[in-house]
């Protein structure tokens, strides 16, 4: 199961194709010399009011970055529509089928960054056929013809071919590639991209499915000092050339983010950290030795390596974690704002030894193996927590869930600044959910998944309507609401009554509704 990490959305444009063409090719520019009111013949030319307004508007739009504000500006009139198109450098499209690539490239001619989303979120749960679509190829071809100054591409749930990556590598100024939950490409495509993009700053592969073509793509980065600032490949399920990776890290002085896959053991992690003490975000890889250390062998001083990384604010990874190595991260815990233990099978006591140092933590992901006691420890220490995700170590419906309403209640009482929660459990009560709604009124995202089907309040036996209704009534900032458990039509009545403000909220009922 892959979790959603980025959100993308974009309003559909409403202009006709003829307007799109005029916005790029038919705009008339003044004939006066730039920076003056004189014509080429030397005579003073008084600019027309429309010309003055358009020049001022373009200068103002250059500083307008919010895409919703720009969309609103483009709907005022045709001249504003044209000016907005000429000054937009970043494009954000939440549905790759909402508009054609040709229409986009005809209207926006000066784009340097593109963010594009393909399949809906249901694809993360294998609820869509593999051949659904969301191909990046037509977009890549259109951008190749029109956006020669392209610098950045961010894709989410798109089908990307190796040929698409090769096409991106031909852009002379290309610097950043982020692929989230994408598929269709392999290590051969990464090799071409690494070898040809000499100015590459960001290569982030997040929850992507990368085919192993048995190509050593890490070795393909150019020799000499690189511009790399972020390298994320923790989702790549194939071994990498560690010696090449170590050399790459050593010649990347600007590298701030590095997330390693499970084929990098803790001994190799130590060598990389010594080479890059400037890291701010680190994914640790497996966080266990490659083989059992025999008695008498001298292990590296992992504590000193973490002590040297004074800028670390985000830690993740911890795949195949051996709890004996967790004390190595103690020196950086005090500065951490984000900690991801969603791959670490640790218990409450092991978590408590780490979390007691994390007073600045704002984002925390963890497995439910920490039990309610572990969540109570989080509530005692992390008073500034904004986002919590609790994932199941066993997602079967009939499993014994180690977290319950006790952990949720503790979090609601101790972490009152909470804005986002994803909570998997086997049992829940209305009282705990109601307490969450009252103690954490700033919630923007509330996702509660009771994994057993049609589960009522496990203490009273009542439907979960009261808890659901409390969240809807008390958390006025909600933009995403997903809930499960036994619900009746009373829950829908609550939705109907609160419809005035719940309009922007995305709602997902994970259970069928029982009608009284």
C-alpha positions as CSV (number, residue, x, y, z in Angstrom):
1,X,0.0,0.0,0.0
2,X,1.4,3.3,-1.0
3,X,0.5,6.5,0.9
4,X,-0.3,9.8,-0.8
5,X,2.5,12.3,-0.3
6,X,1.8,15.2,-2.5
7,X,-1.4,16.8,-3.5
8,X,-2.0,18.2,-6.9
9,X,-4.9,20.0,-8.4
10,X,-5.6,22.5,-11.2
11,X,-8.6,24.3,-12.5
12,X,-9.6,23.6,-16.1
13,X,-9.0,26.5,-18.4
14,X,-12.0,28.0,-20.1
15,X,-10.7,30.0,-23.1
16,X,-11.4,29.0,-26.7
17,X,-8.6,27.6,-28.8
18,X,-8.5,30.8,-30.8
19,X,-7.8,32.8,-27.7
20,X,-5.0,30.4,-26.7
21,X,-3.3,31.0,-30.0
22,X,-3.6,34.8,-29.8
23,X,-2.2,34.7,-26.2
24,X,1.2,33.4,-27.5
25,X,1.6,34.3,-31.1
26,X,-0.8,37.2,-31.7
27,X,0.1,39.6,-28.9
28,X,1.3,43.0,-30.2
29,X,4.2,44.6,-28.5
30,X,5.0,48.3,-28.6
31,X,7.4,49.6,-31.2
32,X,9.0,52.1,-28.8
33,X,12.6,51.5,-27.6
34,X,12.6,49.6,-24.3
35,X,12.8,51.8,-21.3
36,X,11.7,55.0,-23.1
37,X,8.8,56.7,-24.8
38,X,10.6,57.4,-28.0
39,X,10.1,55.7,-31.4
40,X,12.9,54.4,-33.5
41,X,12.8,57.7,-35.4
42,X,13.5,59.6,-32.2
43,X,10.1,61.2,-31.8
44,X,8.2,61.0,-28.5
45,X,5.3,58.5,-28.6
46,X,2.7,58.6,-25.9
47,X,1.8,55.1,-24.8
48,X,-1.8,54.2,-25.0
49,X,-3.7,53.5,-21.8
50,X,-4.1,49.9,-22.7
51,X,-0.4,49.5,-23.3
52,X,0.5,51.1,-20.0
53,X,-2.1,48.9,-18.2
54,X,-0.7,45.7,-19.9
55,X,2.9,46.6,-19.0
56,X,1.9,47.2,-15.4
57,X,-0.2,44.1,-15.2
58,X,2.7,41.9,-16.5
59,X,5.1,43.3,-13.9
60,X,2.5,42.6,-11.2
61,X,1.8,39.1,-12.4
62,X,5.5,38.2,-12.3
63,X,5.3,38.4,-8.5
64,X,2.0,36.4,-8.3
65,X,2.8,32.8,-7.5
66,X,-0.4,31.3,-6.2
67,X,-2.0,29.3,-9.0
68,X,-5.6,30.0,-7.8
69,X,-4.9,33.7,-7.8
70,X,-3.5,33.5,-11.3
71,X,-6.5,31.5,-12.5
72,X,-8.8,34.2,-11.1
73,X,-6.8,36.9,-12.8
74,X,-7.0,35.1,-16.2
75,X,-10.8,35.2,-16.1
76,X,-11.2,39.0,-15.7
77,X,-10.9,39.8,-19.4
78,X,-9.0,38.8,-22.6
79,X,-6.1,41.2,-22.1
80,X,-5.6,39.9,-18.5
81,X,-5.9,36.3,-19.9
82,X,-3.1,37.0,-22.4
83,X,-0.9,38.7,-19.9
84,X,-1.3,35.9,-17.3
85,X,-0.4,33.3,-19.9
86,X,2.8,35.2,-21.0
87,X,4.0,35.5,-17.4
88,X,3.3,32.0,-16.0
89,X,6.4,30.0,-15.5
90,X,5.0,27.2,-13.3
91,X,2.2,24.9,-14.5
92,X,0.2,22.7,-12.2
93,X,-2.3,20.2,-13.6
94,X,-4.2,17.9,-11.3
95,X,-5.6,15.6,-14.0
96,X,-3.6,14.8,-17.1
97,X,-6.9,14.2,-19.0
98,X,-8.5,17.5,-18.0
99,X,-6.7,19.4,-20.9
100,X,-4.7,18.3,-23.9
101,X,-0.9,18.9,-24.1
102,X,-1.3,20.9,-27.3
103,X,-3.8,23.3,-25.7
104,X,-1.4,23.8,-22.7
105,X,1.6,24.5,-24.9
106,X,-0.2,26.8,-27.2
107,X,-1.4,29.0,-24.3
108,X,1.6,28.9,-22.0
109,X,4.8,29.5,-23.9
110,X,7.3,30.4,-21.1
111,X,6.8,27.5,-18.7
112,X,9.9,26.4,-16.8
113,X,8.3,24.0,-14.2
114,X,5.5,21.4,-14.8
115,X,3.6,19.4,-12.1
116,X,1.3,16.8,-13.5
117,X,-0.9,14.2,-11.9
118,X,-2.2,11.0,-13.6
119,X,-4.2,8.2,-11.9
120,X,-6.5,9.0,-9.0
121,X,-5.5,8.0,-5.5
122,X,-7.4,4.7,-5.7
123,X,-4.6,3.4,-7.8
124,X,-2.5,3.3,-4.6
125,X,-4.7,0.5,-3.3
126,X,-4.7,-1.6,-6.6
127,X,-8.3,-0.6,-7.3
128,X,-7.6,0.3,-11.0
129,X,-6.6,-1.8,-13.9
130,X,-2.9,-1.7,-14.8
131,X,-3.6,-0.4,-18.4
132,X,-5.7,2.5,-17.2
133,X,-3.4,5.1,-18.9
134,X,-1.9,8.3,-17.5
135,X,1.0,8.1,-20.0
136,X,3.6,10.9,-19.9
137,X,4.7,10.4,-23.5
138,X,2.3,12.9,-25.2
139,X,3.2,15.5,-22.6
140,X,6.9,14.9,-23.0
141,X,6.7,15.3,-26.7
142,X,4.7,18.5,-26.5
143,X,7.1,20.0,-24.0
144,X,10.1,19.0,-26.1
145,X,8.7,21.2,-28.9
146,X,7.8,24.3,-26.9
147,X,9.5,24.3,-23.5
148,X,13.2,24.4,-24.3
149,X,13.8,26.3,-21.1
150,X,12.2,23.6,-18.9
151,X,13.9,23.1,-15.6
152,X,11.6,21.0,-13.4
153,X,9.1,18.2,-13.9
154,X,7.1,16.6,-11.0
155,X,4.9,13.6,-11.9
156,X,2.5,11.7,-9.7
157,X,0.9,8.3,-10.6
158,X,2.0,8.6,-14.2
159,X,3.2,5.9,-16.6
160,X,6.7,7.0,-17.6
161,X,8.9,5.3,-20.2
162,X,12.6,5.2,-20.4
163,X,12.3,7.1,-23.7
164,X,10.5,9.9,-21.8
165,X,13.4,10.2,-19.4
166,X,15.8,10.3,-22.3
167,X,13.7,13.1,-23.9
168,X,13.9,15.1,-20.6
169,X,17.7,14.7,-20.6
170,X,17.9,16.7,-23.8
171,X,16.5,19.9,-22.3
172,X,19.6,22.1,-21.8
173,X,18.5,23.6,-18.5
174,X,16.8,20.6,-16.9
175,X,17.6,20.4,-13.2
176,X,14.8,18.7,-11.2
177,X,12.8,15.4,-11.6
178,X,10.4,14.2,-9.0
179,X,8.5,10.9,-9.7
180,X,5.9,10.0,-7.1
181,X,4.1,6.6,-7.4
182,X,5.1,6.4,-11.0
183,X,5.9,3.3,-13.0
184,X,7.0,2.1,-16.5
185,X,10.6,3.1,-16.4
186,X,13.8,1.3,-15.2
187,X,17.4,1.8,-14.3
188,X,18.4,2.2,-17.9
189,X,16.3,5.3,-18.2
190,X,17.8,6.6,-14.9
191,X,21.3,6.0,-16.3
192,X,20.6,8.1,-19.4
193,X,19.2,10.9,-17.3
194,X,22.1,10.8,-14.9
195,X,24.7,10.8,-17.7
196,X,23.2,13.6,-19.8
197,X,21.8,16.1,-17.2
198,X,25.0,17.7,-16.0
199,X,23.1,20.3,-14.1
200,X,20.8,17.9,-12.3
201,X,20.0,19.1,-8.8
202,X,17.1,16.9,-7.7
203,X,16.3,13.3,-8.6
204,X,13.6,12.1,-6.2
205,X,12.0,8.7,-6.8
206,X,9.2,8.3,-4.2
207,X,7.1,5.2,-4.0
208,X,7.9,4.5,-7.6
209,X,8.1,1.1,-9.3
210,X,11.6,1.0,-10.9
211,X,12.4,-2.0,-13.1
212,X,15.8,-3.6,-12.6
213,X,17.5,-3.5,-16.0
214,X,20.8,-4.6,-14.5
215,X,22.3,-1.2,-15.3
216,X,24.6,0.6,-12.9
217,X,22.9,3.9,-13.0
218,X,24.7,5.4,-10.0
219,X,28.0,5.2,-11.9
220,X,26.5,7.3,-14.8
221,X,26.6,10.6,-13.0
222,X,29.3,12.8,-14.6
223,X,32.8,12.9,-13.0
224,X,33.8,16.0,-11.1
225,X,31.8,18.1,-8.7
226,X,28.0,17.8,-9.1
227,X,25.1,20.1,-8.5
228,X,23.0,17.5,-6.6
229,X,21.0,18.8,-3.8
230,X,18.5,15.9,-3.4
231,X,18.8,12.2,-4.2
232,X,16.0,9.9,-3.1
233,X,15.9,6.3,-4.3
234,X,14.6,4.4,-1.2
235,X,11.9,2.7,-3.4
236,X,14.4,1.1,-5.8
237,X,14.3,-2.6,-5.1
238,X,17.6,-3.6,-6.6
239,X,21.2,-3.4,-5.3
240,X,23.3,-0.3,-6.2
241,X,27.0,0.2,-6.7
242,X,27.9,1.5,-3.3
243,X,31.4,2.5,-4.2
244,X,30.0,4.7,-7.0
245,X,27.4,6.1,-4.6
246,X,30.1,7.0,-2.0
247,X,32.1,8.8,-4.7
248,X,29.0,10.6,-5.9
249,X,28.2,11.8,-2.3
250,X,31.8,12.9,-1.8
251,X,31.8,15.2,-4.9
252,X,28.3,16.7,-4.1
253,X,29.0,19.4,-1.6
254,X,25.4,20.8,-2.0
255,X,23.7,17.6,-1.2
256,X,21.1,18.1,1.5
257,X,18.6,15.3,1.0
258,X,19.6,11.6,0.7
259,X,17.3,8.6,1.1
260,X,18.8,5.2,0.6
261,X,17.2,1.9,-0.3
262,X,17.3,-1.3,1.8
263,X,20.4,-2.6,0.1
264,X,22.5,0.0,2.0
265,X,23.5,-1.3,5.5
266,X,24.4,0.7,8.5
267,X,28.1,0.3,8.0
268,X,27.8,1.8,4.5
269,X,25.5,4.5,6.0
270,X,28.3,5.5,8.3
271,X,30.7,6.0,5.4
272,X,28.2,8.2,3.6
273,X,27.5,10.3,6.7
274,X,31.2,11.0,7.2
275,X,31.3,12.2,3.6
276,X,28.2,14.4,3.9
277,X,27.8,16.0,7.3
278,X,25.8,18.8,5.7
279,X,22.7,16.6,5.2
280,X,19.4,17.9,6.5
281,X,17.2,14.9,5.4
282,X,18.4,11.4,5.7
283,X,16.8,8.0,4.8
284,X,18.9,5.4,6.6
285,X,18.5,2.4,4.4
286,X,18.2,-1.0,6.2
287,X,19.7,0.3,9.5
288,X,21.2,-3.1,10.2
289,X,24.6,-4.7,9.5
290,X,25.0,-6.7,6.3
291,X,25.9,-9.8,8.4
292,X,26.2,-10.7,12.1
293,X,29.2,-8.9,13.7
294,X,31.5,-11.4,15.3
295,X,32.8,-10.9,18.8
296,X,35.9,-8.8,18.8
297,X,35.2,-6.9,15.6
298,X,35.4,-3.2,15.9
299,X,32.3,-1.5,14.7
300,X,32.2,2.1,13.4
301,X,31.3,4.8,15.9
302,X,27.8,5.5,14.6
303,X,27.0,8.0,17.4
304,X,29.9,10.2,16.3
305,X,28.6,10.1,12.7
306,X,25.2,11.4,13.8
307,X,26.7,13.9,16.1
308,X,28.6,15.4,13.2
309,X,25.4,15.9,11.2
310,X,24.2,18.8,13.2
311,X,21.8,20.0,10.5
312,X,19.6,16.9,10.4
313,X,15.9,17.7,10.8
314,X,14.3,14.8,9.0
315,X,15.0,11.0,9.5
316,X,13.4,8.1,7.7
317,X,14.2,4.7,6.4
318,X,14.9,2.2,9.2
319,X,14.1,-0.8,7.1
320,X,15.0,-4.1,8.7
321,X,15.9,-2.2,11.8
322,X,17.9,-3.8,14.6
323,X,16.8,-2.0,17.8
324,X,20.3,-2.2,19.3
325,X,21.4,0.5,16.8
326,X,18.6,3.0,17.7
327,X,20.7,4.8,20.4
328,X,23.0,6.0,17.6
329,X,20.4,8.6,16.5
330,X,20.0,10.1,20.0
331,X,22.4,13.0,19.2
332,X,20.1,14.4,16.4
333,X,16.7,13.8,18.0
334,X,16.5,17.2,19.7
335,X,16.5,19.0,16.3
336,X,14.2,16.6,14.5
337,X,11.0,18.0,13.1
338,X,10.2,14.8,11.0
339,X,10.6,11.2,12.0
340,X,9.4,8.2,9.9
341,X,9.4,4.9,11.7
342,X,6.8,3.4,9.3
343,X,9.2,0.5,8.4
344,X,10.6,0.0,11.9
345,X,9.1,-2.9,13.8
346,X,9.8,-1.6,17.3
347,X,7.9,-1.9,20.5
348,X,6.7,0.8,23.0
349,X,9.9,0.8,25.1
350,X,12.2,1.0,22.1
351,X,10.1,4.0,20.8
352,X,10.1,5.6,24.2
353,X,13.9,5.7,24.4
354,X,13.9,7.7,21.2
355,X,10.8,9.8,21.3
356,X,11.7,11.3,24.7
357,X,14.4,13.4,23.0
358,X,12.1,14.6,20.2
359,X,10.6,17.8,21.6
360,X,10.5,19.6,18.3
361,X,8.8,16.9,16.3
362,X,6.0,18.0,14.0
363,X,5.6,15.0,11.6
364,X,5.7,11.4,12.9
365,X,4.9,8.1,11.1
366,X,5.0,4.9,13.0
367,X,3.8,1.2,12.9
368,X,1.1,0.1,15.4
369,X,3.6,-2.3,16.9
370,X,4.4,0.5,19.4
371,X,0.9,-0.1,20.9
372,X,-1.1,2.5,22.8
373,X,1.8,2.8,25.3
374,X,4.0,4.1,22.5
375,X,1.4,6.7,21.4
376,X,1.1,7.8,25.0
377,X,4.8,8.4,25.1
378,X,4.5,10.5,21.9
379,X,1.7,12.6,23.5
380,X,3.8,13.2,26.6
381,X,6.8,14.6,24.6
382,X,5.7,15.9,21.2
383,X,3.6,18.9,22.1
384,X,4.2,20.6,18.7
385,X,3.1,17.6,16.6
386,X,1.2,18.5,13.5
387,X,0.9,15.3,11.6
388,X,0.6,11.7,12.8
389,X,0.2,8.5,10.8
390,X,-0.2,5.1,12.4
391,X,0.1,2.2,10.0
392,X,-0.8,-1.5,10.7
393,X,1.9,-4.1,10.9
394,X,-0.8,-6.7,10.1
395,X,-3.6,-5.3,7.8
396,X,-5.8,-8.3,8.0
397,X,-9.4,-7.7,9.2
398,X,-9.2,-10.4,11.9
399,X,-5.9,-9.4,13.3
400,X,-5.4,-8.3,16.9
401,X,-4.9,-4.5,16.6
402,X,-2.4,-3.3,19.2
403,X,-3.6,0.3,19.1
404,X,-7.1,1.5,20.0
405,X,-9.1,4.4,21.3
406,X,-6.7,4.7,24.2
407,X,-3.8,5.8,21.9
408,X,-6.1,8.2,20.0
409,X,-7.4,9.8,23.2
410,X,-3.8,10.3,24.5
411,X,-2.8,11.9,21.3
412,X,-5.8,14.3,21.3
413,X,-5.0,15.3,24.9
414,X,-1.3,15.8,24.5
415,X,-0.9,17.0,20.9
416,X,-3.5,19.8,20.6
417,X,-1.8,21.4,17.6
418,X,-2.5,18.4,15.5
419,X,-3.6,19.1,11.9
420,X,-3.5,15.8,10.2
421,X,-4.0,12.2,11.4
422,X,-4.2,8.8,9.7
423,X,-5.1,6.1,12.2
424,X,-5.4,2.4,11.5
425,X,-7.0,0.3,14.3
426,X,-9.2,-2.6,15.1
427,X,-11.5,-1.0,17.7
428,X,-12.6,2.5,18.5
429,X,-15.2,4.4,20.5
430,X,-17.3,7.5,19.9
431,X,-16.0,9.1,23.0
432,X,-12.4,9.0,21.8
433,X,-13.3,10.5,18.4
434,X,-15.4,13.2,20.1
435,X,-12.5,14.1,22.3
436,X,-10.3,14.4,19.3
437,X,-12.7,16.8,17.6
438,X,-12.8,19.0,20.7
439,X,-9.1,18.9,21.6
440,X,-7.8,19.3,18.1
441,X,-10.1,21.8,16.3
442,X,-7.4,22.7,13.8
443,X,-7.6,19.3,12.1
444,X,-7.4,19.6,8.3
445,X,-7.1,15.9,7.6
446,X,-8.9,13.2,9.6
447,X,-8.6,9.6,8.4
448,X,-9.8,6.8,10.6
449,X,-9.6,3.2,9.3
450,X,-11.3,0.6,11.6
451,X,-10.1,-2.5,9.7
452,X,-12.8,-4.9,10.8
453,X,-16.0,-4.4,8.7
454,X,-19.0,-2.7,10.2
455,X,-17.4,-2.3,13.6
456,X,-19.5,-0.3,16.1
457,X,-18.3,1.5,19.2
458,X,-16.6,-1.5,20.9
459,X,-17.7,-0.4,24.4
460,X,-21.3,0.7,23.9
461,X,-22.2,-1.2,20.7
462,X,-23.6,2.0,19.2
463,X,-22.9,3.1,15.6
464,X,-20.0,5.5,15.1
465,X,-22.4,8.3,14.0
466,X,-21.7,10.4,17.1
467,X,-18.0,10.5,16.6
468,X,-18.3,11.1,12.9
469,X,-20.7,13.9,13.5
470,X,-18.4,15.5,16.1
471,X,-15.5,15.7,13.7
472,X,-17.7,17.3,11.1
473,X,-19.2,19.8,13.5
474,X,-16.1,20.8,15.5
475,X,-13.2,20.7,12.9
476,X,-14.1,23.6,10.7
477,X,-10.8,23.5,8.7
478,X,-11.3,20.0,7.3
479,X,-10.3,19.4,3.7
480,X,-10.1,15.6,3.8
481,X,-12.3,13.3,5.8
482,X,-12.2,9.5,5.6
483,X,-13.8,7.3,8.2
484,X,-15.0,3.7,8.6
485,X,-16.9,1.6,11.2
486,X,-20.6,1.1,11.5
487,X,-22.4,4.2,10.2
488,X,-26.1,4.8,9.7
489,X,-28.1,7.4,7.8
490,X,-27.7,9.8,10.7
491,X,-24.2,10.3,9.6
492,X,-25.5,11.5,6.2
493,X,-28.0,13.8,7.9
494,X,-25.1,15.4,9.8
495,X,-23.3,15.9,6.5
496,X,-26.4,17.5,5.0
497,X,-26.8,19.9,7.9
498,X,-23.1,21.0,7.7
499,X,-23.1,21.3,3.9
500,X,-22.5,25.0,3.9
501,X,-18.9,24.8,5.0
502,X,-18.1,21.2,4.1
503,X,-18.2,21.9,0.4
504,X,-14.4,22.0,-0.2
505,X,-13.9,18.9,1.9
506,X,-13.0,15.6,0.2
507,X,-15.1,12.8,1.9
508,X,-14.5,9.1,1.7
509,X,-16.8,6.7,3.6
510,X,-14.9,3.5,3.9
511,X,-18.0,1.5,5.0
512,X,-21.4,1.1,3.6
513,X,-24.1,3.1,5.4
514,X,-26.8,1.2,7.3
515,X,-30.3,2.8,6.8
516,X,-32.6,2.9,9.8
